[in-house]
Amino acid sequence: MGNMAYCRFTNTAADVQDCLEHMDEEDVSPAEQQARRALIRLAITLALNYGEEIGIEVIRSDDE
């Protein structure tokens, strides 16, 4: 079940913090490994598109 709109970011921030604390765990299923990579991609997209909201401009390299 998804988060309710009034607490979506609050709940998700706590969940992402929990994930961050466990990023180095090696004993995870293939599905969890895939989800971890998807989360990293989403984090990059968030940083690129919304970093300025917290005063950080993230610049994409031309080498990609």
Contacts in CASP RR format, 6 or more apart in sequence:
PFRMAT RR
TARGET T0000
AUTHOR 0000-0000-0000
METHOD contacts of the structure
MODEL  1
MGNMAYCRFTNTAADVQDCLEHMDEEDVSPAEQQARRALIRLAITLALNY
GEEIGIEVIRSDDE
3 11 0 8 1.000
3 12 0 8 1.000
16 39 0 8 1.000
16 43 0 8 1.000
19 36 0 8 1.000
19 39 0 8 1.000
23 36 0 8 1.000
28 36 0 8 1.000
47 56 0 8 1.000
47 58 0 8 1.000
48 58 0 8 1.000
48 60 0 8 1.000
51 57 0 8 1.000
51 58 0 8 1.000
END
